């Protein structure tokens, strides 16, 4: 997402993540087929058997054919309707529990319906930051609501809260909250936080949410940070992202002009 005025956003590293209000996106992500050779195919199903010379021939079903078949499947449609109803019920519950947060945001002129609205905007919202931090530390909200507030703090001006965000990250219990706080720590980190970032990377209790932190180590750590990320390329948990970041950094370095600015 584009940003301005130091409002730097961290790309989400979890495949398939969508804001909780995106019903259609969640549905499409759950049913999206694999792609091979430019044509979407679903290999777990076979196309209607065609009679050829008295024999039936089976082949892979394309995505369009699979969707058409599912649209005619009453059992699948009932399951989808039930799933959507459950999801909407959860969203209504989340919105009710978010009311104190939204009310406080409205008082300082931040017109949103949910903290996730801030995640989806590129407009700066400095007045919202202390309110989000207050409610994060207050706690007691559903995991998804806590994640939304944390991700809204994944901007560089939140660096003034970095130590407090770290403390919340270390004691986070919910998966979504932990992911959101890792994103906030990464986006708001400065070079003065390198040693603490490295300590967090070594903390196995934080699981794969530490993948987010690699980007911050590489960004703020200079030569030392790059060496640390490179050393993790064979790590079973962090290695894939460490390798990708190292390749990207090398490519960017090669593309940078070697000389001074042309006159």
C-alpha positions, 0 to 999 in steps of 0.5 A: 500500500502506498504511503507518505510522510514516513507512514511506511507499511510492512507487507504481510508475509502470510499467504492468503491473509485478508482483512476480516470484513472481506467475505468475498475474498475469504470465500474465493481464497478458500476455493481458489484452484492451483495454476499450472501452465497458465490454466487454472485446474483442480486436480482433485476432481475429474471432468464428466466422462465422455463416451468415445467408442463406448469407453468413458474418458476422464481428465482434469477439471478446469476451475470454471468447470469445478465452480459450475459443478459446485454451484449445482451442489446443494450440500456445498451451497448449504455449507457455504451459506452456513460458513458465511453466516458464522463469519458474519456473526463473528464480525458483528461480535468483533465490531461490538467489542471494538466500539470503545476503541472506535468511540475514542478514535472519533473523539480525536477526529479519526472517522473509522468503523474499525481499526482495520480501516486504518490498516487499509489507508495511506493517509497519516493518522498520528492522533490515532496512535496513542489511542491504539496503544492504550487499547492494546495495552488494556487488552481483553479484546478478541484476538482479531481486534487486537491484531487490527490495532497492532497492524494499524501501528505498523507505521514508522511514527510508532517507533516511540512505542517500540519497547512497549510493543515489544513487551506486548509481543513477548506476552501475546497469547493469540496467534493473530495478535502476535502476528500483528505485533511482529508487523508493528515492531518491524515497521517501526524499528530503528537502528537503535533496536537492532540488538533487541531485534536479534534477541527476539529472533532467538526467542523460539517461543515466538514461533514463525511470527519472527519471520516478519522481524528479518526485514527489520534486521536487514533494513536497520542493521547495516552490514551486521544485519545482513550477515545475520540474515544471510546466516539464517538461510539454512534455518528450517523456520526462517530460512526461506524468507532469509534467502528471499530477502538476501536475494532481493537485497543483492539485486537492489545493490547491483541495480544501484548506481556505482558513481555519484549523482550526474550533474 
